[in-house]
Amino acid sequence: MNHADMIAKVSEKSGVNSADCQKVLKSFEDVLSDEISNSKDISGALDKAYKVLSFLKNKKR
């Protein structure tokens, strides 16, 4: 799934227009990137990424 596909899918599921979805997803990517970049080592960065992915997986249930 590419970026455009992701925006289209989120827009469809949420009922929010594509432009707003694009802004939110870009902001989410920026925040996640900043958090990972501010990790002291690769282990900390991977731990943060794992926690986000686990959170998203559990939200789906």
N, C-alpha and C positions, 0 to 999 in steps of 0.2 A: 504494500500500500504506500503510495507516495503522498506528499504533502497535500496536493490538491484533492486526492481521494479522501484523505483524513478530514479535511475541511468540509467537503460535501457530505460525508457520512455524519459528522457532528451536527452540521446544519440541519440535515434531514431528521435526525433523532431528537434534536432539541427544539426545533421550530424557530431557531434564531438564524438571522440572515447570514450568508457566507462571509460578508465583510466583517461582521462582529466576531464570528467564530475565528476568523483568521487573526484578528487582533488578540483574542484570548489565547489561542494556541501559541502564537509568537511570544506572548508574555510568559506563558508557562514554560516554554523552551528556554527563554532567557533566565528565568528564576532557577530552573533546574541546572542549567549550564553554570550559572554563578555559584550555586551551592557545591557542585562537583569540583569546580575550579578552585574553590576556597578550601578544599580538603587538604590536609597536611600530607597525605600519601595516597597511593593507589588503593590501598585497602579501605581507607576512609571514603574515597570516591565511590568505589564499588559498593560499599555498605549503604551509602546514601541512595544510589541508584536502585539497589535491591529493595530497600524500604519503600521507595516510591512505587516500584513495580508490584510489590506485595500489597500495598495499600489499594492500588488500582484493581488488582485481581480480586481482592476481598470485597471491594465495592460492587463488583459485578454480581456477586452471589446474592 
